[in-house]
Amino acid sequence: MGLSVPDIARENRDFIINKLDEYEQFLHPSSSEDEELIRRAVFAVRNKSILFESYIPFSMTLYTKVQDVRAAEIVINFRQASISCTCSKKGTCRHQVAVLLALFQYFGSVQDWSS
């Protein structure tokens, strides 16, 4: 069975929306650092810098990579409601937001969300 990103996105819609809502509450548009984080995440989505590498249905784990200055690996475990990134930034990073937005685009508008 192949990797169907649209199906994975739709099946995990609640997790994706909830996580983006968390980020929306945590990040502030008045903060230049937060604004830059969102701008770079949206840029990664538009430039198709997110690679969906594999999905393990049994554990509901998605493995992705964001081609950035340095490639970052992002793992989403939908069953445990967790997301992690290999970049050095602590907490929320642009790579995590980019992957969630790349999934979100299958059922929502990235441009509307980023506004």
PyMOL commands that set and color helices and strands:
alter all, ss='L'
color gray80, all
select helices_A, chain A and resi 5-11+13-26+32-46+94-104+110-114
alter helices_A, ss='H'
color red, helices_A
select strands_A, chain A and resi 50-56+61-66+72-77+82-85
alter strands_A, ss='S'
color yellow, strands_A
deselect
rebuild
show_as cartoon
